[in-house]
């Protein structure tokens, strides 16, 4: 990925789809994302950091080792990949992506999806070139899918109820307390305490009172 192409996020995406490596460094030891950030192309940085090749997800649609069944049914790979690669991380957006797909909006399907996300999160943290950004993203989406399961099981209004809870503002100032608590809870539950990204998030959020 050459930074001169980084001015166009569609080109960046096409290059990634075609197999461009994101962790290769240039002559001054910088990756494509670092170079794009350096020249102020933050939309391209977002594309690179959010990229997750479909084949990495398809790995879970085949039985591994002693497993008789794959961890992820083939029919769920497309809908889950759409959620993984979204650059809009608003929890309502993620719930809407679940709600619009009848294959996904079921307890059993969501259980399989969030477990696969947890496995990907673990892989991102344990691989040689650790990807904390992707790990945190997988963990965050997993937390939202788990909350979807709770609403599907417990609430008459199901995912509509979840969306209402996320959007509801506090009477005195309209502050979305439930949404804030959900995001903070997902950060608190991130299992890799030593991650730099986690520590940065905690430092920036801790002083802010709800």
Protein Blocks (a to p, Z undefined) as FASTA:
>chain_A
ZZklmmpmklmmmmmmnopafkbccfkopafklmmmmnopaklmmmmmmgccfklmmmmm
pcehjbfbdfbdfklmmmmmmmmmpcblcfklmmmmmmmpmklmpfklmmmmmmmmmmmm
mmmmmmmbacfklmmmmmmmmmmmmmmmmmmmmpmnlmmmmmmmmmpccfklopafklmm
mmmmmmmmpmblklmklmmmmmmmmmpcZZ
